[in-house]
Amino acid sequence: MTEPSDWSLLRSFLAVVRRGSLSAAARATGLTQPTVGRHIDELETGLGVALFTRSQAGLLPTAAATALLPHAEAMEAAFAALVRSARTGGDTAQPRGVVRISASEIVGTYVLPPILAGLRNRHPHIVIELVLNNRTDDLLRRDADIAVRMIRPKQDGLVARRLGSVPLGLYAHRDYIARFGKPETVEALGAHHVIGFDRDDHSARSVASSRLPISRELFSYRTDSDVAQVTAIEAGLGIGGMQTALARRNPSLVPVLADHIAFELDCWLAAHEDQKDSPPIRVMFDGLAEGLAEWISEGRA
């Protein structure tokens, strides 16, 4: 057994684990399929273990690969931190570099833009990348440098800060209420047009809905896009859940069953532990924390 020292071997290993096949891993890394296959063979030879088994579903990681995965992801995160640190040029007074932020559709569309505009004015040399995703992506997989989450991040190696609780409730357009009336009980919702999620049961909103006497079968308008749900509520398509602060912006929206159905989602900000001191990430993290805390405070007023 020889010790593998080539980072490209682990890079190919991570791509195969995440994509499930040599061809998909090759497309993700920009390498050829034979090259990715050779990297896997070299890594298996060097470590003296089998990392994948073939199945109809593709390449499945073995127990050895599963045990290796968190260490490979930590190396990936450390390498990315090295690259980003080099890009700052040591100029802590004027942070430079690319900061990739992950947030839900609602937060990224309605909440972050004014906060990011203020940060852009203070730090014009930072390039901002915004990823809108309702799933709780693993930061260690390099999906983002900073994540705004409505569920507490549970991965090791992260720095997470709870910013407060965001209240949500059910709302409908006043035109909908004028036509169909307002339900007076939770059971009465069954006779109404209710807006909700479709197939994504991992988003923060669907997780919150699971705490309520509401199921997918109740929804007559289903979409996994939170923004599409909000616009549907505003168009009068039916009754749906949304942030209280957003609903207050539209005087045409009417709260529904406010005394019966109301819930809150904790807002968290997370970053890689090994990147928290990177100048561009640090200033963006602190700025986002301040701006989001203000947003939450206004929504609860």
C-alpha positions as CSV (number, residue, x, y, z in Angstrom):
1,M,0.0,0.0,0.0
2,T,1.4,3.4,-1.0
3,E,0.2,6.7,0.5
4,P,-1.8,8.8,-2.0
5,S,-0.6,12.3,-2.1
6,D,-2.3,13.7,-5.2
7,W,-5.3,15.9,-4.4
8,S,-6.8,15.3,-7.8
9,L,-7.5,11.7,-6.7
10,L,-9.6,12.8,-3.9
11,R,-11.3,15.4,-6.1
12,S,-12.4,12.7,-8.5
13,F,-13.4,10.5,-5.5
14,L,-15.7,13.2,-4.2
15,A,-17.2,13.8,-7.7
16,V,-18.0,10.1,-8.1
17,V,-19.6,9.9,-4.6
18,R,-21.8,12.9,-5.4
19,R,-22.7,12.1,-9.0
20,G,-22.9,8.3,-8.8
21,S,-21.0,7.5,-12.0
22,L,-17.7,8.0,-13.8
23,S,-19.3,9.8,-16.7
24,A,-21.2,12.3,-14.5
25,A,-18.1,12.8,-12.3
26,A,-16.1,13.5,-15.5
27,R,-18.6,16.2,-16.6
28,A,-18.6,17.8,-13.2
29,T,-14.8,18.0,-13.0
30,G,-14.0,18.7,-16.6
31,L,-11.9,15.5,-16.8
32,T,-12.3,12.6,-19.1
33,Q,-14.1,9.5,-17.9
34,P,-10.9,7.3,-18.3
35,T,-9.0,9.8,-16.2
36,V,-11.6,9.8,-13.4
37,G,-11.6,6.0,-13.5
38,R,-7.8,5.9,-13.3
39,H,-7.9,8.3,-10.3
40,I,-10.3,5.9,-8.5
41,D,-8.1,2.9,-9.3
42,E,-5.0,4.7,-8.0
43,L,-6.8,5.8,-4.8
44,E,-8.1,2.3,-4.1
45,T,-4.6,0.9,-4.7
46,G,-2.9,3.5,-2.6
47,L,-5.4,3.0,0.3
48,G,-5.7,-0.8,-0.1
49,V,-9.5,-0.8,0.0
50,A,-12.4,-0.9,-2.4
51,L,-14.3,2.4,-2.6
52,F,-17.2,1.6,-4.9
53,T,-19.4,-1.3,-6.0
54,R,-21.2,-1.4,-9.3
55,S,-25.0,-1.7,-9.4
56,Q,-27.9,-0.9,-11.7
57,A,-28.1,2.5,-10.0
58,G,-24.4,3.3,-10.8
59,L,-21.4,3.3,-8.5
60,L,-22.3,2.9,-4.8
61,P,-19.8,3.9,-2.1
62,T,-18.6,1.1,0.1
63,A,-18.3,1.4,3.9
64,A,-14.7,2.4,3.5
65,A,-15.7,5.2,1.1
66,T,-18.3,6.4,3.5
67,A,-15.7,6.6,6.3
68,L,-13.3,8.4,4.0
69,L,-15.9,11.0,2.8
70,P,-15.9,13.5,5.7
71,H,-12.1,13.6,5.7
72,A,-12.0,14.2,1.9
73,E,-14.6,17.0,2.3
74,A,-12.5,18.6,5.0
75,M,-9.5,18.6,2.7
76,E,-11.7,20.1,0.0
77,A,-12.8,22.8,2.3
78,A,-9.3,23.5,3.5
79,F,-8.0,23.7,-0.1
80,A,-10.8,26.1,-1.1
81,A,-10.0,28.2,2.0
82,L,-6.3,28.4,0.9
83,V,-7.3,29.6,-2.6
84,R,-9.7,32.2,-1.2
85,S,-7.2,33.4,1.3
86,A,-4.6,33.9,-1.5
87,R,-7.1,35.9,-3.5
88,T,-7.5,38.4,-0.8
89,G,-3.9,39.3,-1.2
90,G,-3.6,39.9,2.5
91,D,-5.4,43.2,2.2
92,T,-7.7,43.0,5.2
93,A,-8.6,46.7,5.0
94,Q,-10.2,46.2,1.6
95,P,-11.4,42.5,1.5
96,R,-11.3,41.0,-2.0
97,G,-12.6,37.8,-3.3
98,V,-15.7,35.8,-4.2
99,V,-18.2,34.9,-1.5
100,R,-20.9,32.4,-2.4
101,I,-24.1,32.7,-0.3
102,S,-26.9,30.1,-0.2
103,A,-30.4,31.0,0.9
104,S,-34.0,29.9,0.4
105,E,-36.0,31.4,-2.5
106,I,-37.9,33.7,-0.1
107,V,-34.9,35.0,1.8
108,G,-32.8,35.4,-1.4
109,T,-35.6,37.1,-3.3
110,Y,-37.3,39.4,-0.8
111,V,-34.9,39.8,2.2
112,L,-31.3,39.7,1.1
113,P,-31.2,42.2,-1.8
114,P,-31.3,45.4,0.3
115,I,-28.9,43.9,2.8
116,L,-26.4,42.9,0.1
117,A,-26.8,46.3,-1.5
118,G,-25.5,47.9,1.7
119,L,-22.7,45.4,1.9
120,R,-21.7,46.1,-1.7
121,N,-21.5,49.8,-0.9
122,R,-19.2,49.1,2.0
123,H,-17.1,46.4,0.3
124,P,-17.1,47.0,-3.4
125,H,-14.2,44.6,-4.1
126,I,-16.1,41.5,-3.0
127,V,-17.9,39.5,-5.7
128,I,-21.2,38.1,-4.5
129,E,-22.6,34.8,-5.7
130,L,-26.2,34.0,-4.5
131,V,-27.6,30.4,-4.7
132,L,-31.3,30.1,-4.2
133,N,-32.1,26.7,-2.9
134,N,-34.8,25.5,-0.5
135,R,-32.9,22.4,0.6
136,T,-30.5,22.4,3.6
137,D,-27.3,21.9,1.6
138,D,-24.2,20.7,3.3
139,L,-21.7,23.5,3.4
140,L,-18.8,21.1,3.6
141,R,-19.6,20.0,0.1
142,R,-18.7,23.5,-1.1
143,D,-22.2,24.4,-2.2
144,A,-21.6,27.8,-0.6
145,D,-19.3,29.8,1.8
146,I,-22.2,31.2,3.9
147,A,-25.7,29.7,4.2
148,V,-28.8,31.4,5.5
149,R,-30.9,28.5,6.9
150,M,-34.4,28.3,8.6
151,I,-33.3,25.0,10.2
152,R,-30.3,24.6,12.5
153,P,-27.3,23.3,10.5
154,K,-26.1,20.0,12.1
155,Q,-22.9,19.3,10.2
156,D,-19.6,19.2,12.0
157,G,-17.0,21.8,11.1
158,L,-19.4,24.7,10.8
159,V,-19.9,27.9,12.8
160,A,-23.6,28.6,13.2
161,R,-25.3,31.7,14.7
162,R,-29.0,31.8,15.6
163,L,-30.4,35.2,14.6
164,G,-33.9,34.9,15.9
165,S,-37.3,33.4,15.0
166,V,-39.3,34.4,11.9
167,P,-43.1,34.3,12.4
168,L,-45.3,32.8,9.6
169,G,-49.0,32.4,9.2
170,L,-51.8,31.7,6.7
171,Y,-52.9,34.5,4.4
172,A,-55.3,35.0,1.4
173,H,-56.0,37.9,-0.9
174,R,-59.1,39.9,0.1
175,D,-60.6,39.1,-3.4
176,Y,-60.4,35.4,-2.5
177,I,-62.0,36.0,0.9
178,A,-64.8,38.0,-0.8
179,R,-65.5,35.2,-3.2
180,F,-65.1,32.1,-1.0
181,G,-65.3,33.4,2.5
182,K,-62.9,32.9,5.4
183,P,-62.6,29.6,7.2
184,E,-63.3,29.8,10.9
185,T,-61.8,26.5,11.8
186,V,-58.8,24.3,10.7
187,E,-61.3,21.7,9.6
188,A,-63.0,24.2,7.3
189,L,-59.8,24.5,5.3
190,G,-60.8,21.3,3.5
191,A,-63.5,23.2,1.7
192,H,-61.1,25.9,0.5
193,H,-58.3,26.2,-2.1
194,V,-55.1,25.8,-0.2
195,I,-51.6,26.5,-1.6
196,G,-48.7,24.3,-0.5
197,F,-45.7,22.3,-1.5
198,D,-45.6,19.5,-4.1
199,R,-42.9,16.9,-3.8
200,D,-40.2,18.7,-1.8
201,D,-40.6,17.6,1.8
202,H,-37.2,18.9,2.9
203,S,-37.7,22.6,2.6
204,A,-38.1,24.6,5.8
205,R,-41.7,25.5,5.0
206,S,-42.7,21.9,4.5
207,V,-40.9,20.8,7.7
208,A,-42.8,23.5,9.6
209,S,-46.1,22.4,7.9
210,S,-45.5,18.9,9.3
211,R,-46.1,20.3,12.8
212,L,-49.6,21.4,11.7
213,P,-52.7,19.4,10.9
214,I,-52.0,20.1,7.2
215,S,-50.9,17.5,4.6
216,R,-50.1,17.6,0.9
217,E,-53.6,16.1,0.0
218,L,-55.2,19.3,1.3
219,F,-53.4,21.4,-1.3
220,S,-55.3,22.2,-4.5
221,Y,-52.4,24.3,-5.8
222,R,-49.0,22.6,-5.4
223,T,-45.6,24.0,-6.1
224,D,-42.1,23.5,-4.5
225,S,-41.2,27.1,-5.3
226,D,-41.8,29.3,-2.3
227,V,-41.8,32.4,-4.5
228,A,-44.5,30.8,-6.7
229,Q,-46.5,30.2,-3.6
230,V,-46.3,33.8,-2.5
231,T,-47.2,35.1,-5.9
232,A,-50.1,32.6,-6.0
233,I,-51.4,33.9,-2.7
234,E,-51.1,37.5,-3.9
235,A,-53.0,36.6,-7.1
236,G,-55.9,35.3,-5.2
237,L,-55.4,31.6,-6.0
238,G,-56.0,30.5,-2.5
239,I,-54.9,30.4,1.1
240,G,-51.2,29.8,1.8
241,G,-48.5,30.2,4.4
242,M,-45.9,33.0,4.2
243,Q,-43.7,35.2,6.4
244,T,-45.7,37.7,8.5
245,A,-43.3,40.4,7.6
246,L,-43.8,39.8,3.8
247,A,-47.6,39.7,4.2
248,R,-47.6,43.0,5.9
249,R,-46.1,44.6,2.8
250,N,-49.2,43.9,0.9
251,P,-52.4,45.6,2.3
252,S,-54.5,43.3,0.1
253,L,-53.5,40.2,2.1
254,V,-55.7,39.1,5.0
255,P,-54.6,36.8,7.8
256,V,-56.5,33.5,8.0
257,L,-57.0,31.4,11.2
258,A,-54.4,33.6,13.0
259,D,-55.7,32.3,16.4
260,H,-55.4,28.7,15.3
261,I,-52.4,28.4,12.9
262,A,-49.2,30.3,13.5
263,F,-45.6,29.0,13.7
264,E,-42.1,30.2,13.7
265,L,-38.9,29.2,12.0
266,D,-35.5,29.9,13.5
267,C,-33.1,31.8,11.3
268,W,-29.5,30.6,11.3
269,L,-26.3,31.8,9.6
270,A,-23.6,29.3,9.0
271,A,-20.1,29.2,7.5
272,H,-17.1,26.9,7.4
273,E,-15.2,26.9,10.7
274,D,-11.9,27.0,8.8
275,Q,-13.0,30.0,6.7
276,K,-14.6,32.2,9.4
277,D,-11.4,34.4,9.6
278,S,-11.1,34.9,5.8
279,P,-11.5,38.7,5.4
280,P,-14.3,38.7,2.7
281,I,-16.2,35.9,4.4
282,R,-15.9,37.5,7.8
283,V,-17.2,40.9,6.7
284,M,-20.1,39.3,4.7
285,F,-21.0,37.0,7.6
286,D,-21.1,39.8,10.1
287,G,-23.0,42.1,7.7
288,L,-25.6,39.4,6.9
289,A,-26.0,38.7,10.6
290,E,-26.7,42.3,11.4
291,G,-29.0,42.9,8.4
292,L,-31.0,39.7,9.0
293,A,-31.3,40.4,12.7
294,E,-32.8,43.8,11.9
295,W,-35.2,42.1,9.4
296,I,-36.4,39.6,12.0
297,S,-36.8,42.4,14.6
298,E,-39.0,44.4,12.2
299,G,-41.1,41.4,11.4
300,R,-41.9,40.8,15.0
301,A,-42.7,44.4,15.9
